[in-house]
Amino acid sequence: MNLNKAMIIGNVTRDPELKSTPSGQNVVSFSVATNLVWTDQSGNQQKKAEFHNVIAWRKLAEICAKYLKKGSKVYIEGRLQTTDWTGNDGVKRYRTEIVADNMIMLDNKGGASDQFPNYPSNNRQNEEIIEIPEEPTDDEIKVENIPF
C-alpha cells in the first residue's frame, strides 16, 4: 500500500496566479508559508519558516484565484509531486509542490462571512440553543433491543 498525502496550515505568501493550459483547463499556483517554533537545548525559542509551492486545477483553481490573497490563512490538503527539468545552463533542477485536492479558508477577519453570505461564521448571536434531555425517553432505542 502507498500513501501520498500532504496537509498544511499556513499563510499565502503571494497572490495566486491563474493560468489556462492549451486544452483550456485552469491551473493556479501560489506559495504557503508554515512556521515551526521550538525550544533549543539552551532554552532559547527558535523559529523556522518553510515555504510550500501549491498548485490547484479546474474549479478549485478558480476558487483559489478568486478568494485567496497574500496573507490569507489557509488549510491545503493534497499530494506531493516533484517535477524535474534541465535549465539553460545544463543543470538539472527539481521542484516539489503540493497538488491541492482541498482548500479551506481560515481567516476570521470577517472575510469568510462577507465573501460567502451562507458561510457559517463565528458570530453566535443567531444560533439556536438545543437542549438535550438528561433522562432517556420511552422512544429511545436501546442497544439490547437491536436484532443484529
N, C-alpha and C positions, 0 to 999 in steps of 0.2 A: 504494500500500500504506500502511496505517496501523498504528500500534502504540501501545497504551496499557498500559504495564506499570510497576508500582511495586514495588520491593524495598527493605525497610528492616530493619535490626537495631537494636534499642534496648530500653529498659525501659518496661514498662507503668506509666503514671502514676496510674491509678485502677482500682479493681476493675471488671471487665466488668459491664455492666448488661444482663441478658437480658429481652427482651420478646417478645410474640407479636402478630402482625398479626391483624386481624379474621378473616382467612381461615385462621388457625392456624399460619402459618409463623413459626418462631423467628428472631429477629434480635438480635444482641448489638452493643453499642457500647463502645468503650474508646479510650484515647489512648496513644500510644507516643512517648517522647522519644528523639531521636537527638542525638549530640553531635558538633560539628565543632571540631577543635583545629588551630591553625595558628600559625606564627611570623610576626609582622609585620615590616616593614622595619627597625625598630629592634632586632630580635632578641628581643622580648618574646613569650611564649606567650599566645595569645588563645584563648578558648573561647566557643562559642555553642551553645545548645540549640535544636532545632526540635521542635515538638510536632505530631504527626500524628494526626488523627481516623481511627479504623478501625471498619468495620462488617463483620460476617460473617453469613451466612444459613444456615438449616436446620441440618444436623448439625454443621457447623463452628462455628456459633453456640453450640450446646450444649457442644461440647468446650472452646471458649474460656472460656465461663462457668464450667465445672466446674474447669478446671485452671490458668487464669491468675489472677494476683492482682497487686496493686500491687507494683512492684519486680521482677517476673519479667522475665528476659531472653528476648527473643522475636525470631524472624525472621518477617516478614509479606511475603507476595507477593500481588499483586492488581492492580487497575486504579484509576485516579483517576476520581472522579466529583464534579462540582460541582452543588450544588442552590442555588436562589435563592428568596427569599420576601420579602414586604413586611411589615415589623414593624408593631406597633400605632401607632408614631409616623410611619408612612408612608415610612420609609426602606427602600430595597431592600438586602437583606443576602445574603451568599454564604457557603457553607460547602463546602470541598473536603475530601473524605475518601477513604480507600483502602478499596475494597470487596475484602475478602480472599478469595482463592481457596485459599490455602495458609498454614499456620501451623506453625512448628516451635519447640518449647520448647528453649531453650538453657542453662537453668540447670544448673550442675554441683554443686549443693549436695546431691546425693543424691536430689533431688526426682524426677527422671525415673524413676530405678530404683525408688524407693519407691512412686511412684504407679502405675507400669506394670511389673509383675514381669517381663514378657518383653521389655522395652525394653533394648537393649544399653547397658551402662554403660562408663565409663572404667576399670573395675576389670579389670585384665589377668591376674589370677592364674588365672582359669578358661579362658583362651584356649588353644586347641590350636595348637602350633607346627607349621607345614607347611614342610618343606624342599624347595626347588626344585633339581632336579639341574642341575649346570653343563654336563654333556656331553649332547648330544642323544641320544635313544633311537632304536632302529630303527623304532618305531611313529610317529615324528614325521612330520607332514605337511609337505612341502617345497613352497615356492611354485612351483617349476618343474614339479611333478607335478600341479598343479591344471589340469583340462582346459579351463577357460574364462578 
